[in-house]
Amino acid sequence: MMIEGNQSAGVTFVLLGFSEFPHLQALLFQVFLAIYTITVVGNLGMIVVIKINPKLHTPMYFFLGNLSFLDFCYSSVVTPKLLEILVVKDRTISFKGCIIQFFFACMFVFAEMFMLAVMAYDRFVAVCNPLLYTAAMSPKLCALLVAGTYTWGGLCSLTVTCSLLELSYGGNNDINHYGCEYSAVLSVSCSDTYFSQMVAFVISTFSEVCSLLIILTSYVFIVVTIIKMPSTGGLRKAFSTCASHLTTITIFHGDILLLYCVPNSKSSKLLIKVATVLFTIVIPMLNPLIYSLRNKDVKEAVRKLIHIKLLSHSV
């Protein structure tokens, strides 16, 4: 295994987290624990609601269920370690543990990036070709699109992770972050990081551009179709099916672009941590809330589920 063969395999890193604010550790723990609890309940709840309600067995909700799964996994890879280093004095993480955390976090990010693009294509077919929607978005195609997002996420993450494994570590082992974020891990390497940075830049840029192109192209056709609609009722319905997805896309890609624009300097370390908190902890909590609050079908399914549970308890 590459991790075991790496000369730095015995290195232990220290995650500094938010140690520059010692008086806020307890408060931050409570805030992040509350957010993580909402994330777990919200995303797993969304998956359960979609699974048990036949009305939600459509391509759109199939993709939404996978988005909730990705959000749950992504948050669960990063947040537990953050909660741990906020309450214990030992803030270490092994080299192997750090690489594994980075690999899975990176994989879920790339997968979610293209899951949002797949969802944009789904909305394009639903709005622009409603009569052919069921035939066009067949179960087989939906399964292939989802499998493709996970496969691409895994391949991208494996490539970037391998580029990190080519580096040497062992000098300064203090990672100025709450997790094994890419730039934070690079900063503690004792070897030349140019090649690793180029690999990550090319893969990240290519994935981001492709994802945004699919999303923008889909929504250009959607907007053109909506403008041509004669009735305001049809226009309102078409817009409502896209509003939640547009909100999620704006938050997700907005935060990615913010991280791209942050200069790599000591003064920007806190900004990187805050932006990563939004990306890894807050967004996975917001997505199920956005879709449940703005979606009548989901709200109706949740109400029915609560009603059934109350009836079963009262009997």
N, C-alpha and C positions, 0 to 999 in steps of 0.2 A: 504493500500500500504506500502511496506517495507520502502521506503524512508521517508514517513510521520511518520511511527512508530519508526524510529531510533531516539535515544536521541540526536544525533548531527544534526538533521534536520534543526535547526535554525542557525547553524554555517555558517559564511561567510569566504571564502578563499580569499587571495590576490595573484594574479598571478604576480610574479616578472618579468617574461619574460626575456628580454635582458637588464634589468635595470642597469647592470654593465657597459654598454656602452651607457650612456645618449647622447653622441654626435653623435651616429649612429642611433638614433631612426627614424629620418625622412628618412634617406637613406634606412634603413631596411624596412620601410613602403612602400616606392616606389618599392623596389626590390620584396617584397612579394606580393604586389598588382599586379605587372606585371606578376609574375609567376602564381598567382591565376587566372588572366584574361585569360592567355594562357591555363591553365588547364580546365577552364569552356568551353571556345570556342573549344578547341581541343577535349575534351571528348564528349561534346554534339554534336559537329560537326561530330565526328566519328559515333555516334549513328544514327544521321539523315541520313548520307551518306549510312550506312548499311541498314537502314529502307527503303529508297526510291529507292535503286538500286536492281532490281530483280537478277542481276548477283551475288550479295553478299548474297543472301538468302541461305547460306550453313551453316553446323554445325560450321565450323571454325569461320565464321564471327558472328554467333549467340553468340558464347562464347566471342568473342572479343567485341561485343556490351555490354555484361554483365560486362566484365572487365572495359570498359570505364565508365559504370554506377557506379561501385564500386569505381573507382578512383575519379569520380566527387563527390559522396556522402562523401567519406572519407575526401577529401580535404575540402569540404564545412562544415563538422562538426568541424574542427579544425581551419582553416585559418581565418575566419571572426573574431573570438575572438582574435586571434593573432594581426590582423590589428587594432582591437579596442584598445587593451592595449598599442599599440605603439603610439597612438595619444591622448589618454585621460589620465587624472591623476587618475581617479577612475579605478583601475585594479581589482576590486573585482568580485567574482563569487560565487553564492549561493551554498550551499551543494547539493541541488537538481539539479541545473544546471550543477555542476561538475560531478555528478554521471551519469546524462543523457548523457553528452558529452563523458564520458569514455565508457559507454555502447555501444553507436553507433560506436564510433571509433574502439573499440575492435571487435565488430561484423563484421565491414567491413574488418578489417585486416585478421581475421580468414577466412572469406568468400573468400577474394582475394587469400589467401594462397592455398585454395583448388580449386579455379577457375583456377589457373595456372597449378595445377596437372591435372585437367580435360582437359585443353587445350593440355597438354603433351600427355595424352591418345588419344585425337583426332588426333594429329600428328602421333602417333604410328599406328593407324588404317589406316590413309591416306597413309602413306609411305609403311607400311608392307602388307596391304591388300587393295590396291587401287580399285580392281574390286568389292570388297564387301563393300566399304566405305559407299555408300549411304544407303545400306540395314542395315549395322551394326550400323551406327550413325543415327538412325531414329529420327524424330521429337519428338516422345514420350520419347525416351531414353535421348535425349539432354535436354528436359524440366525437366526430373527427376534428371539428374546430376546437373543442375543449381539449382533446388529446394533444392537438398541435400546440396549444398555448403552454401546456405543462411540459411538453417535450422541448420547445424552444427555451422556456425558462430554465430547464435543467441543463441544456447544452451551453447556454450563455453563462450560467453560474459556474458550471464545471470549468469552462475556459478561463474565466476571470480568477477563480480559486486556484487553478493550476499556476497561473502567473504569479500569484502571491506565494505559492509553495516554492517557486524558484528562487526566492529571496532568502537572505540570511538574517537571523534575529539573535539577539543576545546582549546588545549594548544597553540602551535605555529601554526598560520593559514597562514603563508607565504609559498606558494608553489613555490619553485625555478625552475619554468618552465613556458612556455608560454601556457600550456594547462594542462588538468588533466591526465597526463601520470602516469602509474601505480606506478613506484618507487617513483615519486614525491609526490603522494597522500599518499603512505605508510609512507613517511618520516615525515608527520605532524600528524600521528595518535598517540594518547596517550596510546594505549593498545598494547598488545603483538601481533606482526604481523606474527609470525612464521607459523600459520595455513594458513593464507591468502597467504603467499609467497609460501608455499608448493602446495596449490591448483593451483595457477597461473603457477608454475614451471611444475607441472605434465601435466596440460592441454596444455600449450604452447609447451613443449618438445614432447609430444605425437603427437600433430598436425603437428609440424615442421618435425618430423621424418617420419610420414606417408606421408606427402606431398612430401618430398624429395625422399622417396622410390618409390613412384608412378612415379615421374619425372625421376629419374635415371634409373629405370627399363624400362620405355618407351623409353628413349634415347639410352640405351644399345641395344635394339632390332632395333631401327632406324639406329644406326651406323652399326650394323652387316648387315642389309638389304642394306644400301647404299654401303658398301664395296663390296657386291656381285653383284652390278649392273654392267652390261657389258659396257654400254655407258656412256660417260662423260656428255652427255646432260641430261640423267635421273638423274645422280648423282647431277648435278648442280641444277636441278629443285627441287629435294628432299631436298637438303641442304637449298635452298632459302626459302622453306616453313617453315623451323624450325629456321632460323637465328634470326628473330625478337623475337620469343618466347624465345629462349635461352638467348638473350640479356636482356629481361625483367626479366626472372627468376634469372639471375646472379645478377642484380642490387637489386631486391627485397629481395632475400634470403641472399645476401651478407650483406645488411644493417641490416637484422634481426640478423644475426650471430655477426655483429659488436656490436649491442646493448647488446647481450648476454655476450660478452667478456669484456665489459666496467666494471671495478671494481666499486662497490658501495661506493664511497668516495667523500668527498667534492671537491677534486681537479678534479674529473671526471664529475662534474655537467655540465660544459660547453660542454664537449665532448658528453654527453648524449643529450643535447639540439641540438647540430649540427647534430648528427646522426638522431635524431627525425625529424629535419627539412628536411633532405634528404628523410626520410621515408614518412612523412605526406604531404609534400609540393612539393618537387622536383620530386619524382617518379611519382605521378599522372600527372604531366605535361609532363614527358618524354615518358610515354607509348604510347599516341596517335601519338607523333612525330616519335617514333621508328617504329611503325606499318605503318604509312602513308609514311614515307620516304623510307622504305625498301620493300614496297608492291606495285607491279605494278597495281593490281586490284583496290586498294584504290586510288592510284594516278590518275588512269584513271577515276574513278567515280567522284573524286573531280574536275578534269578538265572539265568533261561533265557538272557537276552541275554549275560550274562557267560560262561556255559557255552559258548554258541555261539562267542563270540569266542576263548575259550581253545582250543576244538577246532580252529578255523580256523588259529590260530597254531601249534598242535602238528602239523598235517598238513604 
